[in-house]
Each structure stands twice: as C-alpha cells, then as structure tokens.
Amino acid sequence: MAVVFDIDKDPKRPRHPEKAHRPDQPIQRKPDWIRVKAPGSPQWAETNRIVKEHKLVTVCEEAGCPNVGECWEKKHATFMIMGDTCTRACSFCNVRTGLPAPLDADEPRKVADAVEKLGLSHVVITSVDRDDLADGGADHFARTIAEIRAASPNTTIEILTPDFLRKEGALEHVVAARPDVFNHNLETVPSKYLTVRPGARYFHSIRLLQRVKELDPTIFTKSGIMVGLGEERNEVLQLMDDLRSADVDFLTIGQYLQPSKKHHPVLRFVPPEEFKSLETVALSKGFLLVSASPLTRSSHHAGEDFARLKAARLARS
C-alpha cells in the first residue's frame, strides 16, 4: 500500500483569487479514453474514513485527481505537508493559493503515526510551495522523513518537493534525510513556463534534480510533465534529453485536465498511441522507468513503480 502525504479556510474567499478576473476558458468534453469510474466503493469509503479520522487533507481531492476512485479503493491516498494553501499561482493547478497558515510543528509525528497505523509499505510525501519560509519547508520535509523512519523503518519513502528556489542549503538538508525517491516535477516544456508555471525556472528545476544525484547517487530521481498545454513534440523530446543530462531515473507523462474555467485551457487531448510513442522514445534515451498514459500522475502506482525502479537498476548493474 502506498500513500502520498499532506497534512484556513474562509468559505467567502475565492480558492484562486489571482484567477478570479481572468476570462473564462471553455472546458472541452473529455474523450472516451479519459473516462474513469466514479468513487464510492466500500474500500474507497474506508480510505475516506481513515483520511478524515486523521484530519489529513489529500491532494487527490484538492487537485481533483481523476484516479481518486481507483487509488482510494486500494487505500492509496496522496497527502500534502505544510498545509493546503500554496504561495505560487500556477495556471494549471487546483490547489488553493494565498498566504499559508504557520507550520504545525507536530505534523511530522502525526504523519509518521498515520503511516504506521495504515501499515504502508511505501509512502509519498508532497507539499504546497512555501516561499514564505526561509528554507522553503526543507526542515519540515527532513523531520517528516526522520519521524517515518523511526516509526516505520521498513516503509520506503518518496518525496515530491517544491523547487526550493532561492533557498540556499534547503535541498542539501532534504537529501541528507535520505528519502528513497526524490521527485520534482518540471510540469511542462520551458516555452510554456511564463503562462503555465510563472513562479518557477525550468533550468533551476533541472539543476535541482542533477544536484540530488551529485549529493547521493543512491537516491532514485523522478520528474513528471503534463501534455496538452500547447507544447510541441520536439520540445518534449528535448526535455527528455535535459532530464537525462541530469541523470534522472524515472519520467512520468500524463494528460493535462483543466480544473475550472479560470485555469489554463486544454489545447489538445493526446491519444493513447502518442503516449506509447513517447514512452518508447524516453526508454531509448536511458530512463530506468517511464510511465506515460492519459491518466498517469506523479504518485499513481508509486509503490509498484518503486519495485520496478529497483529491479531496473539491478538489471543494469
């Protein structure tokens, strides 16, 4: 079982105040290959109960993930640490934006306690961006990893981090905590950063992933992108080369889905055969593992993928 962890809400405040005055973008009808089963099975209800009982906020719900029914049925939930309010305002993301609440100093222990009680063999911990913190939340990540190690020493840990832009020493502090997988998503090709991910810097993110390998070559590195945002195929292929130059092990590619009329529009629904083609090309470029499909998401099947990563590394050694 794998779980990805998150642990101010004024109902009158817009979820995305920075998008409130943008013109509406039409939401296209999803093609047949994007259809998913609605949640509601007894297993889903049990996962929902556990999440509510532990007072955790899931990225599955916050980001409107299409895989929530499938994953929660298997007791795979994705959570965030450091709250549910992000200091960035990416045009694709459905996580609320604004000034976050102060950190809960006891959250690392609470997360570790939930991991132990759920009996997780693999856990994924993500977060909102916290540009308001001096270290971007690096110490909170490190403490959470340490608490999980103490409470569940056999649980493997995957982290999906912000970029720690202009936070000197933050990355080094997180890597020193020795997660098993370090994931940081590029999200899109560099030509789309100003409109899709304006608070980030493409080559900083590439360098961040490269630096992880320099600091600890034993840690698996991972990154993911969305397609359907107006990128060209040759740009995606160049992005693959950039990630391989940083020695990234695992690439995920999924279809962008528009959360609301105020978000970036879907410019194209990429058919499954194109995802298969991208996967074939990426594997030929040397990635240990590639997951590419319309419904692929960063933490989808994370536990199973970790086992496949280890096997692929062993096969090459």
N, C-alpha and C positions, 0 to 999 in steps of 0.2 A: 504494500500500500504506500502511496506517495502523497504528500501534502505540501503545498506551497504557502508560506505563512505571511499574514498582515495583522498585525494586531494594531463635531462642533456643528453640531448641525442646527442651523437656523432654517426652519422649513420655508421661511419667506425669502431667503436668499437664493438667487439662481445658482444652479450647480456649476455653471460655466459663465460667470459674469462677463468675462472678456469676449465671449461669443454672442452675447445677448443681442447686440445691434447689428450683427452680420446678416446679410441677406440669406434667406432660406435656400438651401440646395436640395433639389428633388432627390428622394430616396428611390433608387431603382428596385424593381421586383427581382428577388433572388432567383437564379436559375435552379433547375431541378437538382443539380449536384451539390447544392448548399443546404438542402433540406435536412433538418435534424429532428430527432424525437423530442417531444416536449417532456420536461421533467415531471416527476410525480410518482415514481415507483416507491415501494416500501423502503428499499435501500437508500434512495435519494432522501426520503423523509428522515431516515435515521441519521444520515450525514448532516442534514439541515438541523436536526435536534442537537447534535454534538457541537456544531458551529455556534448555535445560539447559546447553548449552555455555557460555553467557554467565553462568550461575549467577544467573538472574533469577527472581523469584517473580511469577507472574501473578495478577492479580485475577480473571481468568477462572476459575482453579482455586480460589483462596481463597474467592471469593464464590459459587462454584457456578453460574456464569452458564449459562443454557440455550443460549446461542448459540455456545458454545465450538467445537463441531464446524464450524459454518458459517464462523466468523471465522478459525479457525486454518487451515482449508482454503485461505483466501485470504491467509495469512500476516499476518492482523490479530490481534495479541495485545495484551492490556491489562496494563500493569505498574504497580507502585507504587514510589515512592521512600520512603526513610526507614524501611524495614523492613516486617515483616509483622504487627506487634503494635500494636494501637490502644489509646489511653488512654480512649476512650469505650466505652460498653456499650449501644449501640442495640439495641432488641429485635428488629429485622428483619435485622440484619447478621450474616454468617457469618465475617467476618474475626476472627481471634483477638484477645482482649483481655488486657491486663495491663501490666506495666512494660516498655517497649521497650528494646532494646539501644542503645548510643550510636550516633550517626550515623557512617556510613562517609564520611570526608572526600573519598575518591576516587570516590565513586559518581557525581557529575555527569559526570566524564570517562568513566567506564565506560558510562553511559547513552548519551552522545554517540557513543562508539565503536561501540556496538551499532546505533544509528540509522544511522550511516554505512555499516557493513558490511551491514546489511539493505537499504540503498537506499530508505529510507522517504521518501515524498513528504509525508506528514502523520503526525505523532506526537502521541499523547495521553499526558500525564503526570499520574498521580494519586498519592495518598498516603494513609496512615493519618492519623488525628488524632494530633498530638504536643503535647498540653497540657503535657507535661513540659519542653518547650523554651521559652526566654524569648521567642522570636519565632514559636513555633508551627511552625517549619520554613520560614519565609518565605525566608531567605537560601539555604537548600538548593534551593528552587524556582528562585530567581533565578539561582543558579550553574549549575543544570542547563540552564536556558534559554540562558544565555550560552555554555555548552560546546557545545550542539547548534548554535547559530548559527555558532560558529567552525568546527565540523567539517562541518556540512551546511547551508550558507547558503540553499539552495533548499527546505529542508524547512519546512513550516508547522507551528506548534506550538500545541497545545490543552492547557490545564491544567484539571484538575478538583481544586479545592482544598478543604481544611477551611474552617471559618468564622473562624479566627484570633480567636476570642472572647477579649476582654481582652488582646490582644497589640498594643499601641499601635505604629503605624508599620509593622506587618507587611504589610498589604495594599498600602500605598503602595510598599513595596520590591519586591513581586512585580510590580505593574503597571508600575513603571519598567523592568523587564526586557522588556516589550513582547511578551507572548505574542499570538498571532493570535486565539485564542478563550479567554475566561475563563469556565469553568463552575463553578458551585457549586450543588449540589442542595438544594432545600427538602425533598425526600423525601416529605412528607405535609402535610396541612392543619393549621393551628395548633391545632385542638382535640385533635389526636392526639399532640402533641409530648411530653406528660408520659409517655405509655405507649410511644411509638414512638422518639422521639429526645430523651430526657430531658436530655442534656448540652448541647443546643443551644437557641437562642432564635430563633423564627420571624422577628420583625421585625428582629433583628440581621442575619439572613441576607439579608432584602430590602434592608436598608440597605447591606450589603456589595456587592451587585450594582449598586445605584444609584451607589455611590461609584466603582466601576470606570469607569462611563461619565463621571462628572464629571472623573476624573483623565485619561482618554484615550478620547474618543468614537470613535476609530477601531477599538478592540478590540471584537470581537463578544462579547456576553454570552449566557449559556446557563444554563438550570436545568432540573431534572427532578423528577418525582414518581412515586410508585407509587400504584396504586389497588387496592382490595380489602382495605383495612385498617379499614373501617368508616366511611369518610368519606361525607358527603352530596354530591350533585351540586352544590347551591348553594354549598357550601364550595369545591369545585374551581373553580367559575366565579369566586368572589371571589378565590381565589388567583391566577387568571389576571390579574384586574384589578390585584392588588397587584404582580405582576411587570411588567405593562405600565407601571404608575406609576413603576417603576424603570428603564424603557426597556430591558428585557431583549428580546433579539432572537429567541431560539430556545428553545422549550419541548419537552421530551420527557415522554411519559406511558406508563408500562408497568404490567403486572400484577405485583403482589407475589407472590412464591413463597416459601413457608416452608422455611427450610433444615433445621430439625430440630424435634423435638417440644418442645424447650425455647424455641423462638422464638415470636414473635407469630403467632397463627393467621391463616390466610387466612379472612376473613369472607365473601368473595364473589369468584367468578370473573366478571370483567366480560366480556361477549361482544364480539366484534369490531365489531359495528354501533354499540355505545356508544362505543368508541374513535373510530370515524369521526365520530360526532356531536361528541365533544369536540374533535377536530381541526378540524372546520368552525367551531365556535364560537371556538376560540382564534385561528384565522386571521382571523376577522371582527373580533377585538379588536386586531389590528395587529401580531402577531408576524411577523417575516420568514419564519420556518420553524417548522413543528410536526411532530413525529413521534409518533404515538400508535397503539399496537397492543399486543396482549398480550405480545409478545416484545421490544418496544422497551426498550433500555437506553441509558444515557448516552453510551457510546462506540461503540455499534453503528453501523456505516457512517459513522464520523466523517469520513473523508477525502471521501467522496462528498457528505456533508452540508455540509462546508466550501465546496465548489464551488457548491452550491446557495445557501448563505448569501450568497456574494459576488455571485452572479447576481441574487438577490432585492434586495440593496441597490442594485446598479447600476440595476435596473429602476425603483426608486423615486426615484432621484436626478434 
